[in-house]
Amino acid sequence: MIAFPNAKINIGLNITSKRADGYHNLSSCFLPIDWKDALEIVPTDQFEFTSSGLDIPGDSSGNLCVKAYNLLKEKHNIPPVKMHLHKVIPMGAGLGGGSADGAFALKLLNDQFEIGLANDELEAYAKTLGADCPFFIDNKPKLVTGIGEVMEDVTVDLSGYSMVVVFPGIHVSTKTAFAGINPKEPSYDLKTILQQPPKNWQGTIINDFEKTVFAAHPEILKIKEQLLQQGAAYASMTGTGSAVFGVFGEGVNLDSIKDGLSNCIIWGMK
């Protein structure tokens, strides 16, 4: 069986408080986008994990697809499989690609071997893989709080708009991203603002990490500024970076956006 794990973007990302366990509570909207990896799983005599496409650093034992398999194998009677992941979504971009791969592996194994896990059970497994993983089980727009595991359905209407995501290939360390964060509740109600057109989001819906990340990597700020200059109704960094997305009205010319961004990976969706 084959599945196509997709990326997500953050519309707004506010760090609201620091927890006693060292983690941070957040507030954000997670929105799935159609930038996709490909994951195939077939039964075999001996477990094997292979990959192609973008190079995945580190040992395969740490890959979330492998961890998802081992997690289900502990509790359910599933045979060895061969897993092949074709990696397209850039890593370290704030797009959640690795989290999506792990979550989709859980769903694919559940379907392929008819384990019968409901979505809430899959989300519980996914939570042990990583904070963003449960989102990709339902894989619909969500208001997200807690450390990313508390989710509420939300409608985000971008019909008539296009989206462009630009990844400059810059690795933003978690330490750098959090260095300038002072946790506080946002001054706006995200659910309410999201019901307004994207032109009303700019200057109101913010990503708390932009201030610190832009100071450390001004070239990321330049990408955001370029998207706005080229007519984006709303532009923002996603996650802790370094990818930046722009939401455009009708008539966006992807080729013109690529001008001056020759060293970046650019994805566009009509």
Residue pairs with C-beta under 8 A, 6 or more apart in sequence:
1 40
1 41
1 42
1 108
1 111
1 112
2 38
2 39
2 40
2 41
2 108
3 38
3 39
3 104
3 107
3 108
4 36
4 37
4 38
4 39
4 104
5 36
5 37
5 38
5 39
5 89
5 97
5 100
5 101
5 103
5 104
5 136
6 32
6 33
6 34
6 35
6 36
6 37
6 89
6 100
6 136
6 139
7 32
7 33
7 35
7 36
7 89
7 95
7 96
7 97
7 100
7 165
8 30
8 31
8 32
8 33
8 95
8 96
8 100
8 132
8 135
8 136
9 30
9 31
9 33
9 94
9 95
9 163
9 165
9 238
9 239
9 243
9 245
10 28
10 29
10 30
10 31
10 94
10 207
10 236
10 238
10 239
11 28
11 29
11 31
11 156
11 190
11 194
11 201
11 205
11 236
12 27
12 28
12 29
12 186
12 190
12 205
12 206
12 207
12 236
13 26
13 27
13 28
13 207
13 208
13 209
13 238
13 239
14 26
14 27
14 28
14 184
14 185
14 186
14 206
14 208
15 24
15 25
15 26
15 178
15 181
15 183
15 184
15 208
16 24
16 25
16 26
16 27
16 145
16 183
16 184
16 185
16 186
17 24
17 25
17 183
18 24
18 25
18 183
19 25
19 147
23 131
23 147
24 147
24 178
24 181
24 183
25 145
25 146
25 147
25 183
26 144
26 145
26 146
26 147
26 148
27 143
27 144
27 145
27 185
27 186
27 190
28 143
28 144
28 148
28 190
29 141
29 142
29 143
29 144
29 154
29 156
29 190
29 194
30 96
30 132
30 135
30 141
30 142
30 144
30 151
31 141
31 156
32 136
32 139
32 140
32 141
33 163
33 165
33 267
33 269
34 269
35 88
35 89
35 95
35 165
35 267
35 269
36 88
36 89
37 53
37 85
37 86
37 87
37 88
37 89
37 97
37 100
37 101
38 85
38 86
38 88
39 65
39 83
39 84
39 85
39 86
39 101
39 104
39 105
39 108
40 83
40 84
41 81
41 82
41 83
41 105
41 108
41 109
41 112
42 81
42 82
43 79
43 80
43 81
43 82
43 112
44 79
44 80
44 81
44 82
45 80
46 80
47 69
47 80
47 81
47 82
48 80
48 81
48 82
48 83
49 60
49 63
49 65
49 66
49 82
49 83
49 84
49 85
50 82
50 83
50 84
50 85
51 60
51 63
51 84
51 85
51 86
51 87
52 84
52 85
52 86
52 87
53 85
53 86
53 87
53 88
54 87
54 88
54 89
54 90
54 91
55 87
56 63
56 85
56 87
56 91
57 91
60 66
63 85
63 98
63 101
64 98
64 99
64 101
64 102
64 105
64 129
64 130
64 133
65 83
65 85
65 101
65 102
65 105
66 83
67 102
67 129
68 102
68 103
68 105
68 106
68 109
68 125
68 129
69 78
69 81
69 83
69 105
69 109
71 106
71 125
71 128
71 129
72 78
72 106
72 109
72 110
72 115
72 125
76 113
76 115
78 109
78 113
78 115
79 113
81 109
83 105
85 101
87 97
89 95
89 97
89 100
90 97
90 167
90 169
90 243
90 265
91 97
91 98
92 171
92 172
92 242
93 167
93 238
93 239
93 241
93 242
93 243
94 172
94 237
94 238
94 239
94 240
94 241
94 242
94 243
95 165
95 167
95 238
95 239
95 243
96 132
96 135
96 136
96 239
98 130
99 129
99 130
99 132
99 133
99 135
99 136
100 136
102 126
102 129
102 130
102 133
102 136
103 122
103 126
103 129
103 133
103 134
103 135
103 136
103 137
103 139
104 136
106 117
106 122
106 125
106 126
106 129
106 137
107 122
107 137
109 115
110 116
110 117
110 122
117 125
119 137
119 138
122 137
123 134
123 137
123 138
123 149
124 134
126 133
126 134
126 136
126 137
127 133
127 134
127 149
131 147
131 148
131 149
132 148
134 148
134 149
134 151
135 142
135 144
135 148
135 151
138 151
140 153
141 153
141 154
141 155
141 156
142 151
142 152
142 153
142 154
143 151
143 152
143 153
143 154
143 190
143 191
144 150
144 151
144 152
145 152
152 191
154 191
154 194
155 194
155 195
156 194
158 198
158 247
160 249
160 250
161 198
161 233
161 247
161 248
161 249
161 250
162 247
162 248
162 249
162 250
162 252
162 268
162 269
162 270
163 245
163 246
163 247
163 248
163 268
163 269
164 227
164 232
164 245
164 246
164 248
164 252
164 254
164 257
164 266
164 267
164 268
164 269
165 238
165 243
165 244
165 245
165 266
165 267
165 268
166 223
166 227
166 243
166 244
166 245
166 246
166 257
166 261
166 264
166 265
166 266
167 242
167 243
167 264
167 265
167 266
167 267
168 219
168 220
168 223
168 242
168 243
168 244
168 261
168 263
168 264
169 242
169 263
169 264
169 265
170 217
170 219
170 220
170 241
170 242
171 242
172 213
172 216
172 217
172 240
172 241
172 242
174 240
176 212
176 213
176 216
177 209
177 212
177 213
177 240
177 241
178 209
178 212
178 240
179 212
180 211
180 212
180 215
181 208
181 209
181 212
186 206
188 204
188 205
190 205
193 200
193 201
193 204
193 205
194 201
194 205
197 233
198 233
198 234
198 247
199 233
199 234
201 233
201 234
201 247
202 228
202 233
202 234
202 235
205 234
205 236
206 236
207 236
207 237
207 238
209 237
209 239
209 240
209 241
210 221
210 224
210 236
210 237
213 220
213 237
213 240
213 241
213 242
214 220
214 221
214 224
214 237
217 241
217 242
220 237
220 241
220 242
220 244
223 244
223 261
223 264
224 235
224 236
224 237
224 244
224 246
226 257
226 260
226 261
227 235
227 244
227 245
227 246
227 257
228 235
228 246
230 246
230 248
230 256
230 257
231 248
231 249
231 252
232 246
232 247
232 248
233 247
233 248
233 249
234 246
234 247
235 244
235 245
235 246
235 247
236 244
236 245
237 243
237 244
238 244
238 245
246 257
252 268
254 266
254 268
257 266
257 268
258 266
